[in-house]
Amino acid sequence: MATEMHLQDDPLSRLNRAFILNHPRTAARSLEHLPAEEAAAILQQQEPPIAARVLERIAPGTSDILFLLLPREVAAPILVNMEASNAVALLSRQSKDVQKLYLDLMNEVSAAEFRSLLEYPENSIGRLMSTRIVAFNRDTTVAQAITKLRQMNLETIHHLFLLDDAMRLDSEVEIKKLALAEDEQKLSSIAKPITAYVNAMDPRDELMDKLDKFHMDVVPVVDIELRLVGVVRAQGLMEALREDIVTDMQTMVGASKDERALSTSLFAVRKRLPWLQINLLTAFLAAAVVGLFEDTISRFTALAILLPIAAGQSGNAGAQALAVTMRGLTLREITMGHWVKVMMKELKTGFINGIGIAVTCSAGVYLWSRSPGLSLVMAIAMIISMTIAGIAGALVPILLKRFGMDPAQSSSIVLTTITDIAGFMSFLGTATVLASLLEAG
């Protein structure tokens, strides 16, 4: 232990640590060109957050080798400290056994999130891609690339993908050009633009269109940030599609989990009725909230006329926030760890939109009722209910996903209940507090 502490505190180690901390991208380029064992040893000496900043900036292929060379007790904290999307991309390129090993080392929440991100939806390109990829920074020289390729001991390789400093897909190099180029040339000087690429979350039809249009044998696959996460080879695609046809034939006779347009009525009822019953219960809950303000509504009958407006606007605001959040979760733009950022964004959006709607709505109410008090009640209710709706639209799908439920199936019912209650409570509650400003009748 004393020897290890001494090695980590010697001047060279401190210099390496300072350099990596202040210049993670430059450090990543330097580590890419070192022998793998030496680069792994340098990473091992760093604190997990510092090592994570560098490892997620090292090109796929090289980063995979370094990750496997690190001791498990060192690699696990580094993985947790990486940006979720980068960590998942790195883990996805490992074998199933390695994935399971590191998922078992994580806490339950992190492991559940990683497992969900490692799985791609049915019929998505992510289900077809190979994550065994080789990529280099565009400023790498030909000699450096050839040396690294020899160390990787690859059986076959036809395309070499280049990345920019932000790890985004930049261009590609044909192997025959690499073999004929001068050692000191940069890969970017012999590269050609990417003809086409696809997103891992795109449907398979998109991939077929690209293959048909551009006659490509290898298609790079990127995530929402245009970072390279895999490739699809035409031969592998044909084999996968053949397997899908067999699977579809086995599941056509009433075995599908999803309702189809021509499914039987009993099948449709079995799928829909439970959710309709749940929706009925939530409707009774919203009605109970209205019942709490029965005396207020009986005194000021105009409230009953305006009540649907309050609930409807909060419902629309919540649906907008829900749609954006669901899209972010589906396309992997966000993870459960982003819940605070997403919530604050939708809180501000709901509040500002609430002010805008409040101005318009209160003006309309005043023209109709000639009651300044009723206009004020409506304005306050709009701001409160739309702010709550925005927060709910952001948090509901994230929380459902956190507890292992399907956000796409459950979010709308939960959100409708919250926005109805928020609309009714804010409108009728404000009216009760400001009853002295309202005219009876």
Protein Blocks (a to p, Z undefined) as FASTA:
>chain_A
ZZmmmmmmgmklmmmmmmmmmmmmlmmmmmmmpcfklmmmmmmmpcfklmmmmmmmpceh
jlmmmmmmpcfklmmmmmmmpcfklmmmmmmmpcfklmmmmmmmpcfklmmmmmmmmpcc
ehiaklmpcfbdcdddfkbcfklmmmmmmmnopabdfbdcdddfkopafbdcdfklmmmp
cfklcfklmgccdfbdcdfkbcfklmmmmmmmnopabdcdddfkopafbdcdfklmmmmm
mmmmmmmmmmmnopafbdcfkbcfklmmmmmmmmmmmmmmmmmmmmmmmmmmmmmmmmmm
mlmmmmmmmmmmmmmmmmmmmmmmmmmmmnomacfklmmmmmmmmmmmmmmmmmmmmmmm
mmmmmmmnopaklmmmmmmmmmmmmmmmmmmmmmmmmmmmmnopafklmmmmmmmmmmmm
mmmmmmmmmmmmmmmmpceZZ
